[in-house]
């Protein structure tokens, strides 16, 4: 009887240690590289994770120098390629913390009204840009950039990164 009780307690304990992330995510994810786009030594990754219900979470991670200033780097999801001048902003993303070099955004409807789904990612003509600052001359400094969708595997040329206008 004591063994049965011990077995039940262990089974319950192990079952309650299930990964809570599994409750929110379907297990489908896609990761794309972000490339150094200025003299600042940063590179990064964007990861799309499908949430239960079909929406997406977009996570940004940078590799580079961390700061304790509390600053944040503005980030945007754009339509078109990173070399497209004044590429429309599809969604303003949560800024990347300069101390953690990471951020996460639950994507809502894009600026054109559609909802981006996981199955759309491989065909989505878009890109990510992370800026040095939210305004002033440092806004034109793009720390990292990278194309998404079919152009994500194309060679990256930091000299071709277009500055985006503030249209949000």
MITOR-693251 format. One line per field, with one value per residue: residue number from 1; residue in three letters; chain; z, y, x of N, C-alpha, C in turn. Coordinates in steps of 0.05 Angstrom, whole numbers, plus 32768, in hexadecimal, padded with zeros to 4 digits. Layout:
N
num = c(NUM  ...)
residuo = c(ALA  ...)
cadena = c(A  ...)
nw = c(Z  ...)
nv = c(Y  ...)
nu = c(X  ...)
caw = c(Z  ...)
cav = c(Y  ...)
cau = c(X  ...)
cw = c(Z  ...)
cv = c(Y  ...)
cu = c(X  ...)
***
This chain:
168
num = c(1  2  3  4  5  6  7  8  9  10  11  12  13  14  15  16  17  18  19  20  21  22  23  24  25  26  27  28  29  30  31  32  33  34  35  36  37  38  39  40  41  42  43  44  45  46  47  48  49  50  51  52  53  54  55  56  57  58  59  60  61  62  63  64  65  66  67  68  69  70  71  72  73  74  75  76  77  78  79  80  81  82  83  84  85  86  87  88  89  90  91  92  93  94  95  96  97  98  99  100  101  102  103  104  105  106  107  108  109  110  111  112  113  114  115  116  117  118  119  120  121  122  123  124  125  126  127  128  129  130  131  132  133  134  135  136  137  138  139  140  141  142  143  144  145  146  147  148  149  150  151  152  153  154  155  156  157  158  159  160  161  162  163  164  165  166  167  168)
residuo = c(UNK  UNK  UNK  UNK  UNK  UNK  UNK  UNK  UNK  UNK  UNK  UNK  UNK  UNK  UNK  UNK  UNK  UNK  UNK  UNK  UNK  UNK  UNK  UNK  UNK  UNK  UNK  UNK  UNK  UNK  UNK  UNK  UNK  UNK  UNK  UNK  UNK  UNK  UNK  UNK  UNK  UNK  UNK  UNK  UNK  UNK  UNK  UNK  UNK  UNK  UNK  UNK  UNK  UNK  UNK  UNK  UNK  UNK  UNK  UNK  UNK  UNK  UNK  UNK  UNK  UNK  UNK  UNK  UNK  UNK  UNK  UNK  UNK  UNK  UNK  UNK  UNK  UNK  UNK  UNK  UNK  UNK  UNK  UNK  UNK  UNK  UNK  UNK  UNK  UNK  UNK  UNK  UNK  UNK  UNK  UNK  UNK  UNK  UNK  UNK  UNK  UNK  UNK  UNK  UNK  UNK  UNK  UNK  UNK  UNK  UNK  UNK  UNK  UNK  UNK  UNK  UNK  UNK  UNK  UNK  UNK  UNK  UNK  UNK  UNK  UNK  UNK  UNK  UNK  UNK  UNK  UNK  UNK  UNK  UNK  UNK  UNK  UNK  UNK  UNK  UNK  UNK  UNK  UNK  UNK  UNK  UNK  UNK  UNK  UNK  UNK  UNK  UNK  UNK  UNK  UNK  UNK  UNK  UNK  UNK  UNK  UNK  UNK  UNK  UNK  UNK  UNK  UNK)
cadena = c(A  A  A  A  A  A  A  A  A  A  A  A  A  A  A  A  A  A  A  A  A  A  A  A  A  A  A  A  A  A  A  A  A  A  A  A  A  A  A  A  A  A  A  A  A  A  A  A  A  A  A  A  A  A  A  A  A  A  A  A  A  A  A  A  A  A  A  A  A  A  A  A  A  A  A  A  A  A  A  A  A  A  A  A  A  A  A  A  A  A  A  A  A  A  A  A  A  A  A  A  A  A  A  A  A  A  A  A  A  A  A  A  A  A  A  A  A  A  A  A  A  A  A  A  A  A  A  A  A  A  A  A  A  A  A  A  A  A  A  A  A  A  A  A  A  A  A  A  A  A  A  A  A  A  A  A  A  A  A  A  A  A  A  A  A  A  A  A)
nw = c(8000  8010  7FE8  7FBB  7FC8  7FC9  7F94  7F7A  7F8E  7F79  7F42  7F3D  7F4C  7F23  7EF7  7F00  7EF5  7EC1  7E85  7E83  7E56  7E2C  7E2F  7E16  7DE3  7DA2  7D92  7D62  7D41  7D25  7D13  7D01  7CE7  7CFC  7CE5  7CEE  7CE4  7CE6  7D01  7D35  7D5C  7D58  7D50  7D42  7D50  7D3B  7D53  7D43  7D63  7D65  7D83  7DAC  7D8E  7D62  7D5A  7D58  7D7B  7D7E  7D88  7D98  7D98  7DA8  7D9C  7DB9  7DD6  7E17  7E3E  7E79  7E7B  7E77  7E48  7E0A  7DCC  7D93  7D6C  7D2E  7D05  7CC2  7C81  7C43  7C29  7C4D  7C32  7C1B  7C12  7C41  7C52  7C63  7CA7  7CC4  7CF7  7D35  7D62  7DA4  7DC8  7DC9  7E01  7E1A  7E42  7E47  7E13  7DF6  7DE2  7DDF  7DBA  7DB2  7D78  7D5A  7D2F  7CF1  7CD3  7CA3  7CAE  7CAE  7CCE  7CDF  7CD6  7CEB  7CBF  7C97  7C99  7C7A  7C49  7C52  7C40  7C5B  7C8F  7CC7  7CF0  7D1F  7D44  7D5B  7D7A  7D8E  7D79  7D5C  7D41  7D49  7D3E  7D09  7D08  7CFD  7D21  7D1B  7CE6  7CBC  7C89  7C81  7C72  7C2D  7C1E  7C48  7C47  7C24  7C12  7C41  7C40  7C60  7C4E  7C30  7C4F  7C5B  7C77  7CA2  7C9F  7CD1  7CD9  7CFA)
nv = c(7FE8  8018  801F  8026  8056  8077  8073  808B  80C0  80CE  80CB  80F3  811F  8121  8129  815C  817B  8187  81A9  81EB  820A  81EA  81EF  821E  8220  8203  81E5  81EE  8213  8247  825E  8296  82B6  82F4  832B  834F  8393  83C4  83EC  83DB  83A3  8376  833C  830F  82E9  82D8  82BA  8297  827F  8253  825D  823C  823B  8257  828A  82B2  82B6  82E1  82E1  8305  8302  831B  8319  8335  8371  837C  83AB  83D3  83FE  8402  840E  8402  83DF  83F2  83CA  83AF  838D  8387  838F  8375  8375  837E  83A3  83C6  8407  842F  8405  83EC  83E9  83AE  839D  83BB  83A6  838C  83AF  839F  838D  83AE  8399  8363  8353  833F  8333  832A  8321  831B  830F  8337  834C  835F  839D  83A0  8387  8350  8310  82F1  82B0  8271  824E  8273  828A  8277  828C  82C2  8303  8329  834D  8357  838C  83A9  83E1  8412  843C  845D  848D  84CB  84D5  84A2  847F  8472  844D  840B  83D3  839A  8371  834A  8321  8300  82C5  82B0  82CC  82C8  82A8  82BF  82E0  830E  8354  8386  83BA  83C4  83CC  83ED  842B  8431  8455  8478  8463  8457)
nu = c(8010  8027  804C  802C  8013  8040  8050  8024  8028  805A  804E  8027  8046  806E  804D  8039  8064  8066  8078  8066  8067  8055  801E  8011  8028  802C  8056  806C  809E  80C7  8106  812E  8167  8184  81AA  81E7  81E3  81FC  8232  8231  823C  8213  81EB  81B5  8179  8138  80FE  80C5  808D  8057  801B  7FEA  7FAC  7FBB  7FD3  8010  804E  8084  80C8  8102  8148  8186  81CD  8203  8220  8209  81E2  81DA  81B9  8183  816C  8149  8143  8120  80F4  80DC  80AD  80AB  808B  80A2  80E6  8125  8143  8120  810B  80E9  80C8  8089  8072  805F  8054  8060  8090  809B  80CD  8114  8135  816E  818D  8180  817F  8154  8110  80C9  808E  8049  802A  7FF9  7FC3  7FDE  7FF5  7FDA  7FAC  7FA7  7FB0  7FEB  7FFE  801C  8024  8028  805A  8087  807D  8078  8085  80B0  80D4  8101  8115  8142  814C  817D  816A  812C  811F  8139  817D  8194  816C  816F  8197  819E  81A1  819D  8184  8158  813E  80FE  80D8  80D8  8105  8129  8155  8178  81B6  81D1  81D9  81F5  81FB  81D0  81A4  8169  8153  811D  80E0  80BB  807E  8054)
caw = c(8000  8011  7FCE  7FA9  7FCF  7FC0  7F77  7F73  7F95  7F65  7F29  7F3E  7F4C  7F09  7EE5  7F05  7EEC  7EA4  7E7B  7E7F  7E3B  7E1B  7E31  7E06  7DC9  7D93  7D8C  7D48  7D43  7D0F  7D1B  7CEB  7CF0  7CF8  7CDF  7CF5  7CCF  7CEB  7D0D  7D4F  7D5A  7D60  7D3E  7D52  7D46  7D40  7D55  7D43  7D70  7D61  7D9C  7DAA  7D84  7D47  7D58  7D5A  7D8D  7D71  7D9C  7D8D  7DA9  7D9D  7DA6  7DB8  7DF0  7E27  7E4C  7E90  7E7B  7E76  7E2D  7DFA  7DAF  7D85  7D58  7D1C  7CF0  7CAA  7C68  7C2F  7C2F  7C5D  7C21  7C10  7C1F  7C4D  7C53  7C77  7CBF  7CC8  7D14  7D48  7D75  7DBE  7DC6  7DD3  7E19  7E16  7E56  7E42  7DF6  7DEE  7DE5  7DD5  7DB1  7DA7  7D60  7D55  7D13  7CE4  7CCB  7C8C  7CB8  7CAE  7CE4  7CD6  7CE2  7CE8  7CA4  7C85  7C9E  7C65  7C32  7C5A  7C35  7C70  7C9C  7CE3  7CF5  7D3A  7D43  7D72  7D8B  7D85  7D6C  7D58  7D2D  7D4E  7D32  7CEE  7D0B  7CFE  7D2E  7D0C  7CD3  7CAF  7C7B  7C89  7C5C  7C18  7C1C  7C60  7C41  7C12  7C1E  7C4E  7C3A  7C73  7C3F  7C22  7C63  7C58  7C8F  7CA0  7CA9  7CE7  7CCE  7D0D)
cav = c(8000  8030  8021  8031  8072  8085  8074  80A0  80DA  80D4  80CF  810E  8133  8123  8134  8178  8188  818A  81C2  81FC  8215  81D9  81F8  8236  821E  81EA  81D7  81F6  822B  824D  8271  82A3  82C6  8311  8330  8368  83A6  83DD  83E8  83CF  8387  8366  832A  8304  82D5  82DB  82A0  8297  8267  8252  825B  822D  824E  825F  82A3  82AF  82C6  82E7  82E6  830F  82FE  8326  8313  834D  837D  8383  83C5  83D5  8419  8400  8415  83EC  83E3  83EE  83B4  83AF  837A  8396  8382  8378  836E  8391  83B8  83D6  8421  8435  83ED  83F0  83DA  839B  839E  83C4  8390  8395  83B6  838C  8398  83B0  8389  8347  834E  832D  833C  8317  832E  830B  831E  833C  8352  8370  83B7  839D  837B  8332  8302  82E0  8295  8262  8244  828A  8294  8271  829D  82DE  8316  833D  834E  8362  839F  83B2  83FB  841A  844E  8461  84A8  84D9  84CA  8486  846F  8468  8437  83F1  83C0  8380  836E  8330  831B  82E9  82B8  82A4  82DB  82C5  8299  82CF  82EC  8327  8369  839C  83D3  83C7  83CF  8407  8437  8431  846D  8474  8465  8449)
cau = c(8000  8039  8059  8018  8010  8058  804E  8010  8034  806F  8041  801B  805C  807A  8039  8036  807C  8065  8081  804F  8068  8045  8003  800D  8034  8026  806F  8077  80AD  80D9  811B  813B  817E  8185  81C6  81F3  81DD  820A  824C  822C  8240  81FC  81DD  819F  8166  811B  80F1  80A8  8082  803B  800C  7FD1  7F98  7FC4  7FE2  802D  805F  809D  80DC  811B  8160  819F  81E7  8213  8225  81F2  81E4  81C9  81AD  8165  8163  813D  8146  8107  80F4  80C5  80A8  80A4  8085  80B7  8102  8134  814F  810B  8109  80CF  80B7  8074  8073  804A  804D  8074  8095  80A5  80E9  8127  8142  818B  819A  817B  8181  813D  80F4  80B4  8075  8033  8021  7FDD  7FBF  7FF2  7FEB  7FC8  7F93  7FA7  7FBE  8000  7FFD  8035  8027  802E  8075  809A  8077  8074  8099  80B4  80EE  8103  812B  8145  815A  818C  815A  8110  811D  8152  818E  8199  8156  8177  81AA  8191  81B4  819B  816D  8157  8125  80EE  80CB  80E9  811F  8138  816E  8188  81CD  81CB  81EC  81EF  81FB  81B6  818E  815C  8149  80FF  80D3  80A9  8063  8042)
cw = c(8000  7FF6  7FBA  7FAF  7FC6  7FA2  7F6D  7F78  7F80  7F4A  7F27  7F3D  7F31  7EF5  7EE8  7EFD  7ECE  7E9C  7E75  7E63  7E28  7E1B  7E1D  7DE9  7DBC  7D8F  7D71  7D4B  7D2A  7D18  7D02  7CF6  7CEA  7CF7  7CE7  7CDE  7CD2  7CF7  7D2A  7D4C  7D66  7D49  7D4E  7D44  7D4C  7D40  7D55  7D50  7D6D  7D7D  7D97  7DA2  7D69  7D45  7D5C  7D6F  7D7E  7D87  7D8E  7DA2  7D9B  7DAB  7DA3  7DD4  7DFE  7E36  7E64  7E92  7E7C  7E5B  7E1F  7DDC  7DA2  7D6F  7D48  7D0B  7CD9  7C94  7C55  7C3A  7C3E  7C4C  7C15  7C20  7C28  7C4C  7C69  7C90  7CC1  7CE5  7D23  7D5D  7D90  7DBC  7DD3  7DEA  7E14  7E2C  7E52  7E25  7DEC  7DF1  7DD8  7DD0  7DA8  7D90  7D5F  7D37  7D09  7CDB  7CB3  7C94  7CBA  7CC7  7CD8  7CE5  7CDC  7CCB  7C8F  7C85  7C87  7C4C  7C38  7C4F  7C49  7C7C  7CB8  7CE3  7D13  7D3A  7D5D  7D85  7D7E  7D76  7D69  7D43  7D30  7D44  7D17  7CF0  7D0F  7D09  7D1F  7CFA  7CC7  7CA1  7C86  7C6F  7C47  7C16  7C34  7C5C  7C2E  7C21  7C2A  7C47  7C4B  7C65  7C31  7C35  7C61  7C73  7C8D  7CAC  7CBF  7CDD  7CE1  7D20)
cv = c(8019  8034  802E  804E  8082  8088  8089  80BC  80E2  80DA  80EB  8123  8137  812F  8152  8188  818B  81A6  81D4  8209  8204  81E1  820F  8233  8203  81D9  81DF  8211  822E  8262  827C  82B5  82E4  8319  834C  837B  83C1  83D7  83DC  83B1  8376  8354  831E  82EF  82DF  82C0  82A5  827D  8269  824D  8249  8241  825A  8279  829D  82C0  82C9  82EF  82EF  830B  830A  831B  832B  8358  8385  839E  83C4  83F0  8418  8408  83FC  83F3  83DE  83D9  83B5  8397  838A  8384  8387  8371  8385  83A8  83CA  83F0  8426  841D  83F1  83DE  83C8  839A  83A8  83AF  839C  839A  83A1  839A  8398  839F  836B  833F  833B  833C  8327  8327  831A  831B  8320  8340  8364  838A  83B6  838D  835C  8328  82EF  82C5  8286  8259  825A  8292  828F  8281  82BB  82EF  832C  833C  835A  8376  83A7  83CB  8400  842B  8452  847B  84B4  84CC  84AC  8473  8463  8453  841D  83DE  83A5  8381  8353  832C  8302  82DC  82AE  82B3  82D8  82B7  82A8  82DB  8307  833B  8381  83B7  83D8  83CC  83EB  8411  8438  844B  8466  8478  8457  845D)
cu = c(8011  8046  8045  8014  8028  8058  803B  801B  8049  8062  8034  8030  8069  8067  8036  804E  807C  806C  8069  8050  8057  8027  7FFD  8016  802E  803F  807B  8085  80BF  80EC  8129  8151  8179  81A3  81CE  81EF  81EA  8225  8249  822D  822A  81F4  81C7  818F  814A  810F  80D3  809F  8063  802E  7FF3  7FBC  7FA1  7FD3  7FFF  8039  807A  80B1  80F6  8131  8177  81B7  81F8  8217  820B  81F7  81D2  81BB  818F  815A  8157  8140  812B  8109  80DA  80C5  809E  809A  809C  80D2  8110  8140  813A  8108  80EC  80BD  80A2  8078  805B  8040  8065  8077  809D  80C3  80FB  8136  8161  819A  8196  817F  816C  8123  80E2  809B  8061  8028  8003  7FD9  7FD5  7FE5  7FD8  7FAF  7F94  7FB7  7FD2  7FFF  8017  8039  802D  804B  8088  8095  8075  808C  809C  80D0  80EC  811A  812A  8157  816A  817B  813E  810C  8139  8164  8194  8183  815E  818D  819B  81A6  81B4  8183  816F  813D  8118  80E4  80DF  8104  8131  8153  8180  81A0  81C6  81E1  81E5  81EF  81E1  819F  8183  8152  812B  80F5  80C0  808C  804F  8037)
***
